[in-house]
Amino acid sequence: MAEILPFRALHYHPEVAGELARLVTQPYDKITPEMQARYLAASPYNLAHIIRGAEKPGDTPQSNVYTRAAGCFDAWIRERAFTAEPEPAIYPYDQEYSVPGSGARKIRRGFIALCRLEDYAARVVHRHEETHSGPKADRLELLKHTRAHFGQIFVLYSDPAGEVERLLAPHSAGRAWQQVEDEYATRHSVWRVTDAQTIQRAVEAMRPKKLVIADGHHRYETALAYRGLRCAQAGHDPRAEYVMMTFVRLETDGLTILPTHRVLHDVAGFDWERL
């Protein structure tokens, strides 16, 4: 069964860190060198300093992108650039975006919560991609140094009646708690649900669901590896049993599937007409 939990999110404190638009980034694996340079220059508190910091010629095992990321993370908490929510919550999350090629605006609705890690063999969390060792080793080093999750794992669940969305909808009808527009004109809006009864009903409604990873296979498998590492080191670390996820209903009209284009060349015997 799928076990989700509310949690006390760390978030930017605007009076210390400044404007949110100067602080947030695209996911780590989408950050090009040009984007990295722009993000790092935007603010000393931009998240790229943690999730995609710059390598330096003199880096060593004792001083490198991961140790600097951990140093930033600790310092930002001390300086209150990052501050924790006072009580656990589930976080409804909307992404309003333009559909490429049409200009139509859509809203993808979901919610952010913790989810208990499950091996694929348990048939609770399902994958559709193979993963690569390099990105997983990279993200595992960041997780080992910071002991924190900075990105979302995007999962789909089926709920034809929209039960979970109906539970959370009254709590996301007003002004968003956090809102920012990114460089692709996608507007991200987040609310907080702290009502214990609503949370418990959402937790129960999600228990029988199967979860399909739409994006974030490397992050998920990194979290599995970290859980194993912490189990070997400490016997048991309950914090390592859970990972942050964004849950989106499979039946929503806010999902758009676009083609991924790949170019093949120098294929022996290739015949376009025959293909």
N, C-alpha and C positions, 0 to 999 in steps of 0.2 A: 504494500500500500504506500501511497505518497504521503509523507509526513511533512507538513509545512508549519512554520512557526513565525510569529511576529518577532521583531528585534528592534533594538535601540540603535538607529542608524547614526553614523558619523556624518556630519554635513558641514559645509563651509559656513563660517560666521561672517556675514557681510561687513560688519563694522571693522573686522580685522583683515579679512582676505580681499574685500572689495567686490566689484561687480562680477556676477556669476559668469557672464559671457566671456570674460577674460581668463576664467579658471578651468572651464571644462574642455574636453577634447573628444575626438572620435575614438573608437576602440583602439587599443594599442596596436593591433595588427593592421589597421588601416592608416597608420601614421607614416607618411612618407618623410624623407629627410627634410624637404621644404616645409612640411607641416610641423615637424619636430622643432625646427629652428624658429618658426613663427610662434608656436605655443610657448617655448622656453623664454622667448623675449617678451611675451604678453604680460607675464606677472611672475614674481618669485614664488607665488603660490599656485601656479598653473599645475594641473595634475600630471602633465607630461614629465615634470621633474621626478615623479615617482614611477610612472608606468612606462616611460620611454625616455629615460635620461640619456644625456650625451656621454659617449665613451671618451676617455682621455688617453693620450699616448703613454702616460706613466702608470696606467692602472695595474694593480697587483691583486692577489687574492685577499689582501687586507683592506684595499681601497679601490672601489670599482662602482659601477652603476648601481649595484644592489646595496652596497653599504651606504652609498649616498642617498638612495631612495629611502632606506630605513632611517637615516639621519634626518631627512626632510620630514618624514612621517612623524617621528617623535617630536621634532621641534615644532611642527605645526600644531600638534596637540597641546604642547606646553604653552605655546603662544595664543591658543584658542582660535587659530585660524580654522581648525577642525574642532567641532564641539559635538557632544553626544546628545541624542534625544533623551528627555527625562523619563519616558516610559516606552515600553515596546509598542510597535505599531506594524500594521500592514500598509503598504504605500501604493494606492492606485496611481497608475502611470499612463498618460496619453502621449502619443506622438502624432502630431498633425503634419502631414507631408504632402508634397506635390508628386503625382505619379509621372515618372519620366515618359516623355513622348506625348502626353495628353494635357498636362497642366492641371488636371483635376486634383482637388484637395481631398484627402482621406484622413481619417483618424483611426489609428491603431490603439486599441484600449487593452490594458493589462493591469497587472499589479506586481509589486515587488515584495518578496518574503524570503525567509530562509527555507531551504529544503534539505531534508536528511539525505546524505549521500547513499546511493545504492549501487552495487555492482550491476553491470549490464545483465548478468545471469539471473538476477532477481526479477527481471522483466517489469520493472517499474519505470525506469528511465531507459529510453531507446535512442540509439544513434543511427545516423545514416551516412557517416563519413568515416574514412580512415584518417588517422592522425599521424603527425610527424614528430620524431623524437626531439628535434632542435627547438621548436617553439615550446614544447612541454618542459624541457630542461630549463629554458630561459624563464618561463613563468614560475616554475618550482623554486628557482633561486630567489625570485622576488618574494614569493610567498613565505619561504623559509626566513628571510631577513625581516619582513614586515609583519608577518602573521595577520594579514588583513587581505580582504578581497576588494578590489577597486573597480571591477567591471561586472557586467551582467552576463549571465548565461540565459539565453533566450529560448524558452521552451513553449511548446504548444500542448494544449490539453483539449479533449472533446467535452463539450457541455451544450448539447443542442438546445436545451431549455434556457440557457443563460442564467442558471441559478446563482453562480458565484458573482457574476457581474451585477445582478439585481441586488444582492446583498451589499455590495460596495458602492453602488451608484449614488445613494443618498448622501454619502460622505464625500463625493467628488463633484457635487453639483455647484458648489460655490467657488470662490476665488482660490486658485491654486496656492499651495504652501510654497512651492518652488516652481519657477518657470524661466525658461531660457530658450532663445532661438539660436540654432547653430549656423555654421557657415553654408549649409545647404538649404537654409530657410525652413528647416524642420523645427517646429515648436514643441518643446518637451515640457510637460506639466505634471507635477507630482502633488499628491494630497496625502494626508495621514489619517488612518483609521485606528483609534485607540480603544473604541468601545469593546469591552470584553465579550459581550454576547455576540456581537457581529463577528468578531475574530473567531470565536469558538465555532460558530456556524460555518464560517468559511473553511476552517480547518477540517471540520467533519465532511463538508461537501467535497473537498479535494482528496480525501483519503482513497476512494476507489479509482481515481484517475490514473491513466497511463500518461507519462510525460515523454514527449518527443523533442529532442534537442534540435532546434532550427538553426541556431548558431551558438558557438561556444564549446565545441567538442574538446578543443585543447585545454580550455579553462576547466571543464568538468573533469577530464582525466588528470589534470594537474592537481585538482582538489582531492581526487581519489588517492593519488600518490602521496600527497601531504598527509592525509589521514593515516596511511600505512606507516609513514615515517614517524609521525607523532605517537602512534601506537607502539612502535618499536622503541622509541625514546622514553616515553612516559607511562607506558602501560595502557593509558586511556586518557584522551583529551577531548571532552565533550564538545569543545568549540570547533575541533577539526572534523566533527561528524556532519557539519552542515555547511552549505554554500548558499550564497545570495543568487536568486534567480528572478527573472521577469517572466511571468506566466501570461500567455495570450490564448484566448479561446479560439479553437480551430474554426468555428463556424462564423466568426466575426466577418463583417464586410470590410474591415479595415486592413486585411492582409492583401498584399500584392506580390505575385510571384513574377519575377523578371528573368529573362534568359541570361546565362553567363556565356560570354563569347570566348572561344579559344581558337588560336591560329595554329594549324599544322603545316609543316613544310618538309620538303625533301623526303617524302614518303615513297618508297620504291613501288613502282607499278600502280601508282594512284591514277584513277580514272574518274573524273568528276561526273561525267554522264552516266557511267555505270553505277556510281554511288547514288 
